[in-house]
Amino acid sequence: MSIKKRQIFNIIILFLLLFGLYKYLSFPREYSIKGSILSDGPINLNYKLVEDTSTWKFWHPDKKKDANLIIQNIKKTPFDEIIQKQEKVEKKYNWRFFSDPKGTIIKLTIEGKLPNYKLILPAYKSENKKNFIRILDNLKNYASKSMENHGLILNKKDTILLDTKYVSLPYFNTNISEKTNKMDSLFRQFLKPVFKNKKHIKISGKPFVIYDYMDYARDSVSFKVAIPIKKIDTDKVNFKVDILKGGRYLKSIHKGHYKYIMDSWEKFIDETRHSGVKIDTSRSMFEKYTKGKMFDMNPASWETELYIPISSNDNIKH
């Protein structure tokens, strides 16, 4: 090969290398995909299921891969948009919920930007689009199942209770909307030393929450976490012992996640007042956790008994 031909050949090779480098550098590092389906409402339930990543294992088909996904930023817009980012920023999800005026039919949309590990092959795009639709379909089905098993069972059972001895933390004041989160942290704070000293405390039943007051107009509630006991060695442990007064109570059951309990309380109190039954304000309303996380990790199976103290002279209409 002559020197001139060799030079031309080298120039062509250099051009191809530079062109390849340019295409590589200009090649998009990620691509966007989007999937949407229609679902039954309510919009808030779907919103909370996405917001609460502890429920993802029940409906997210890629739950193991996304186990470290956390919510770094939450924006509530008129469309209740949640923006989620993964810790390693390998995946970005946009969740959008569009509702009709009544909030009964919603459009679930998930948008994602995924890295081009496979050079944007059409089959790769198609598979990920199907995966997004599968995620949305699972969310829709789980929300429907949760809705079927969520809410207040208003059977208004007339119940006579005996005095109950218990230990508890002091009353805690917070917003009604924040009560569930505060309750969880208070129970962890309270039950750890209780079980640590189980040799000196004999527990006699399920944990419960006693209310001092609920003010829905002011979004305010005062409550304390407690657990019933048979015996306690006060020389060994420093817990305040109290008595939950017995007597006549109306009992109903809240079925579903604890975060909806205050909605059930509002309905239960309103129903009781409208039925003409007089609430006995000298005693406390309380809720008892009969079936929870230890019984079944699925919130749709959780049950909480709600108790309202009532006058001993009222007739109950069932």
C-alpha positions as CSV (number, residue, x, y, z in Angstrom):
1,M,0.0,0.0,0.0
2,S,1.4,3.4,-1.0
3,I,2.0,6.1,1.5
4,K,-0.9,8.2,0.1
5,K,-3.4,5.3,0.3
6,R,-2.3,4.6,3.8
7,Q,-2.9,8.2,4.8
8,I,-6.4,8.2,3.2
9,F,-7.1,4.9,5.0
10,N,-6.0,6.4,8.4
11,I,-8.1,9.5,7.8
12,I,-11.2,7.3,7.1
13,I,-10.5,5.2,10.2
14,L,-10.1,8.4,12.3
15,F,-13.3,9.8,10.9
16,L,-15.2,6.6,11.8
17,L,-13.8,6.7,15.3
18,L,-14.7,10.3,15.8
19,F,-18.2,9.7,14.3
20,G,-18.7,6.8,16.6
21,L,-17.5,8.8,19.6
22,Y,-19.9,11.6,18.7
23,K,-22.9,9.2,18.4
24,Y,-22.0,7.6,21.7
25,L,-21.7,11.0,23.5
26,S,-24.9,12.3,21.9
27,F,-26.8,9.1,22.5
28,P,-29.6,9.6,25.0
29,R,-28.8,8.0,28.4
30,E,-32.5,7.4,29.3
31,Y,-35.8,7.3,27.6
32,S,-39.4,8.0,28.8
33,I,-42.3,5.6,28.9
34,K,-45.8,6.1,30.1
35,G,-48.8,4.0,31.0
36,S,-52.3,4.8,32.0
37,I,-55.5,3.0,33.1
38,L,-58.9,3.9,34.5
39,S,-59.8,2.9,38.0
40,D,-62.5,3.2,40.6
41,G,-62.0,5.8,43.3
42,P,-61.6,7.1,45.8
43,I,-58.5,9.1,44.7
44,N,-57.2,9.5,48.3
45,L,-57.0,5.7,48.8
46,N,-54.9,5.2,45.7
47,Y,-52.8,8.2,46.7
48,K,-52.1,6.8,50.2
49,L,-51.3,3.3,48.8
50,V,-48.5,4.8,46.6
51,E,-47.3,7.2,49.4
52,D,-47.1,4.3,51.9
53,T,-44.2,2.2,50.5
54,S,-44.9,-0.5,53.1
55,T,-47.9,-1.6,51.0
56,W,-45.9,-1.9,47.8
57,K,-45.2,-5.6,48.5
58,F,-48.9,-6.3,48.1
59,W,-49.3,-4.8,44.6
60,H,-45.9,-3.8,43.1
61,P,-44.7,-6.7,40.8
62,D,-41.1,-5.4,41.0
63,K,-41.2,-5.1,44.8
64,K,-37.8,-6.8,45.4
65,K,-36.0,-4.5,43.0
66,D,-37.7,-1.4,44.4
67,A,-37.3,-2.3,48.0
68,N,-35.0,0.7,48.7
69,L,-37.4,3.1,46.9
70,I,-38.2,6.1,49.2
71,I,-40.3,9.2,48.8
72,Q,-37.9,12.2,48.7
73,N,-40.5,14.7,47.6
74,I,-44.3,14.8,47.8
75,K,-46.2,17.5,46.0
76,K,-50.0,17.7,46.4
77,T,-51.4,19.5,43.3
78,P,-55.0,19.7,42.2
79,F,-54.3,16.3,40.6
80,D,-52.8,14.8,43.7
81,E,-49.4,14.3,42.1
82,I,-46.7,12.2,43.9
83,I,-43.2,12.4,42.7
84,Q,-41.0,9.5,43.7
85,K,-37.3,9.0,43.2
86,Q,-35.2,6.0,44.0
87,E,-32.2,6.3,46.3
88,K,-29.7,5.3,43.6
89,V,-31.5,7.5,41.0
90,E,-31.6,4.6,38.6
91,K,-35.3,4.9,38.2
92,K,-37.6,7.9,38.3
93,Y,-41.3,7.5,38.6
94,N,-44.0,10.1,38.2
95,W,-47.4,9.1,39.6
96,R,-50.4,11.2,38.6
97,F,-54.0,10.8,39.6
98,F,-56.7,12.5,37.6
99,S,-60.2,12.5,39.1
100,D,-63.7,13.4,37.8
101,P,-65.5,16.1,39.8
102,K,-67.1,13.5,42.1
103,G,-63.8,11.7,42.6
104,T,-65.5,8.4,41.7
105,I,-63.5,7.6,38.5
106,I,-59.8,8.3,38.3
107,K,-57.1,7.9,35.7
108,L,-53.9,6.4,37.1
109,T,-50.8,7.4,35.1
110,I,-47.2,6.4,35.7
111,E,-44.4,8.0,33.8
112,G,-40.8,6.8,34.0
113,K,-37.3,7.6,32.7
114,L,-35.2,4.4,32.4
115,P,-31.6,4.1,31.5
116,N,-30.7,2.8,28.1
117,Y,-29.0,-0.4,29.2
118,K,-30.1,-2.1,26.0
119,L,-29.7,0.6,23.4
120,I,-33.5,1.4,23.3
121,L,-34.4,-1.9,21.6
122,P,-38.1,-1.8,20.7
123,A,-38.7,-5.1,22.6
124,Y,-37.1,-3.5,25.7
125,K,-39.4,-0.5,25.5
126,S,-42.4,-2.7,25.0
127,E,-41.6,-4.9,28.0
128,N,-41.2,-1.9,30.3
129,K,-44.4,-0.4,29.0
130,K,-46.2,-3.7,29.9
131,N,-44.5,-3.6,33.3
132,F,-45.9,-0.1,34.0
133,I,-49.4,-1.2,33.0
134,R,-49.0,-4.3,35.3
135,I,-48.0,-2.0,38.2
136,L,-51.0,0.2,37.6
137,D,-53.4,-2.8,37.2
138,N,-52.1,-4.4,40.5
139,L,-52.5,-1.0,42.3
140,K,-56.1,-0.7,40.9
141,N,-57.0,-4.3,42.1
142,Y,-55.4,-3.8,45.5
143,A,-57.1,-0.5,46.0
144,S,-60.5,-2.1,45.1
145,K,-59.9,-4.9,47.5
146,S,-58.8,-2.5,50.3
147,M,-61.9,-0.4,49.7
148,E,-64.2,-3.5,50.0
149,N,-62.6,-4.2,53.4
150,H,-62.1,-0.7,54.6
151,G,-64.4,1.3,56.8
152,L,-66.7,1.2,59.8
153,I,-69.0,-1.7,60.6
154,L,-71.9,0.1,62.3
155,N,-73.6,-2.7,64.1
156,K,-73.8,-0.6,67.3
157,K,-73.4,-3.5,69.7
158,D,-74.5,-2.7,73.2
159,T,-71.7,-4.0,75.5
160,I,-71.2,-4.0,79.3
161,L,-67.5,-3.8,80.3
162,L,-65.8,-4.3,83.7
163,D,-63.2,-1.9,85.1
164,T,-59.9,-2.5,83.5
165,K,-56.5,-1.9,85.1
166,Y,-53.9,-0.6,82.7
167,V,-50.5,1.1,82.4
168,S,-50.0,3.9,79.9
169,L,-48.0,6.9,78.7
170,P,-49.4,10.4,79.5
171,Y,-52.0,12.0,77.2
172,F,-50.5,13.3,74.0
173,N,-52.0,16.2,72.0
174,T,-51.7,16.5,68.2
175,N,-53.7,17.1,65.0
176,I,-56.2,14.5,64.0
177,S,-54.5,14.1,60.7
178,E,-51.2,13.3,62.5
179,K,-52.6,11.0,65.1
180,T,-51.7,7.7,63.4
181,N,-48.1,8.6,62.8
182,K,-47.7,9.8,66.4
183,M,-49.5,6.8,67.8
184,D,-47.1,4.4,66.0
185,S,-44.0,6.1,67.5
186,L,-45.6,6.4,70.9
187,F,-46.5,2.7,71.0
188,R,-42.9,1.8,70.0
189,Q,-41.7,4.1,72.8
190,F,-44.1,2.6,75.3
191,L,-44.2,-1.2,74.5
192,K,-40.4,-1.6,74.5
193,P,-39.9,-1.1,78.2
194,V,-43.2,-2.9,79.0
195,F,-42.0,-6.1,77.3
196,K,-38.5,-5.6,78.6
197,N,-40.0,-5.8,82.1
198,K,-42.5,-8.6,81.4
199,K,-41.3,-10.4,84.5
200,H,-42.7,-7.6,86.6
201,I,-45.8,-6.8,84.5
202,K,-48.5,-9.4,83.7
203,I,-50.3,-8.2,80.5
204,S,-54.0,-9.2,80.3
205,G,-55.1,-8.2,76.8
206,K,-54.6,-6.3,73.6
207,P,-53.1,-2.7,73.5
208,F,-55.6,0.2,73.2
209,V,-55.8,3.9,72.9
210,I,-57.8,6.1,75.3
211,Y,-59.1,9.5,74.2
212,D,-59.4,12.5,76.4
213,Y,-61.1,14.5,73.6
214,M,-61.6,14.7,69.8
215,D,-62.3,18.1,68.2
216,Y,-62.8,17.6,64.4
217,A,-63.6,21.3,63.9
218,R,-60.2,22.3,65.2
219,D,-58.4,19.2,63.9
220,S,-57.3,18.4,67.4
221,V,-57.1,15.2,69.5
222,S,-55.7,14.1,72.8
223,F,-55.0,10.4,73.5
224,K,-52.7,8.0,75.3
225,V,-51.5,4.6,74.4
226,A,-52.1,1.8,77.0
227,I,-52.1,-1.9,77.7
228,P,-54.3,-3.8,80.2
229,I,-52.6,-5.6,83.0
230,K,-53.4,-8.2,85.8
231,K,-50.5,-7.5,88.0
232,I,-47.5,-5.2,88.3
233,D,-44.6,-5.0,90.7
234,T,-44.4,-1.2,91.3
235,D,-41.2,-1.7,93.3
236,K,-39.4,-2.9,90.2
237,V,-40.9,-0.8,87.4
238,N,-42.0,2.8,87.2
239,F,-45.3,2.8,85.4
240,K,-48.4,4.7,86.3
241,V,-51.4,2.4,86.9
242,D,-54.9,3.6,86.1
243,I,-58.4,2.2,85.8
244,L,-60.5,2.4,82.6
245,K,-64.1,2.7,84.0
246,G,-66.4,-0.1,83.1
247,G,-70.1,0.2,82.4
248,R,-72.3,0.4,79.3
249,Y,-70.6,1.1,75.9
250,L,-71.5,1.1,72.3
251,K,-69.1,-1.0,70.3
252,S,-68.3,-0.9,66.5
253,I,-65.5,-2.2,64.4
254,H,-63.2,-0.3,62.1
255,K,-61.8,-2.6,59.4
256,G,-58.7,-1.6,57.5
257,H,-55.6,0.5,58.0
258,Y,-55.1,2.5,61.2
259,K,-54.7,5.7,59.2
260,Y,-58.5,5.7,58.5
261,I,-59.6,5.1,62.1
262,M,-60.3,8.8,62.8
263,D,-62.7,8.8,59.8
264,S,-64.5,5.9,61.4
265,W,-64.6,7.6,64.7
266,E,-66.3,10.7,63.2
267,K,-68.9,8.5,61.5
268,F,-69.5,6.4,64.7
269,I,-69.9,9.5,67.0
270,D,-72.2,11.2,64.5
271,E,-74.3,8.1,64.1
272,T,-74.6,7.7,67.9
273,R,-75.6,11.3,68.4
274,H,-78.2,11.2,65.6
275,S,-79.7,8.0,67.1
276,G,-80.6,10.0,70.2
277,V,-78.2,8.0,72.5
278,K,-76.5,10.2,75.2
279,I,-72.7,9.8,75.3
280,D,-71.4,9.6,78.9
281,T,-68.7,12.2,79.0
282,S,-67.6,11.1,82.5
283,R,-65.9,8.1,80.9
284,S,-63.5,7.8,78.0
285,M,-63.9,6.6,74.5
286,F,-61.3,4.1,73.5
287,E,-60.2,1.8,70.7
288,K,-58.7,-1.7,71.0
289,Y,-56.5,-3.4,68.4
290,T,-57.8,-6.9,68.0
291,K,-56.3,-7.8,64.6
292,G,-53.2,-5.9,63.4
293,K,-49.8,-6.3,61.9
294,M,-49.0,-9.4,64.1
295,F,-52.2,-11.1,62.7
296,D,-51.8,-10.2,59.0
297,M,-49.5,-7.8,57.2
298,N,-52.3,-6.9,54.8
299,P,-54.0,-3.8,56.2
300,A,-57.4,-4.8,54.6
301,S,-57.6,-7.6,57.3
302,W,-56.9,-5.4,60.3
303,E,-59.7,-4.8,62.8
304,T,-60.0,-2.3,65.6
305,E,-62.9,-2.1,68.1
306,L,-64.2,1.3,68.9
307,Y,-66.0,2.0,72.2
308,I,-68.3,4.9,73.1
309,P,-69.5,5.2,76.8
310,I,-73.3,5.7,76.9
311,S,-75.9,6.4,79.5
312,S,-77.3,3.3,81.2
313,N,-80.9,4.4,80.6
314,D,-80.9,4.8,76.8
315,N,-82.6,2.3,74.4
316,I,-80.4,1.3,71.5
317,K,-81.9,1.2,68.0
318,H,-80.1,-1.4,65.9
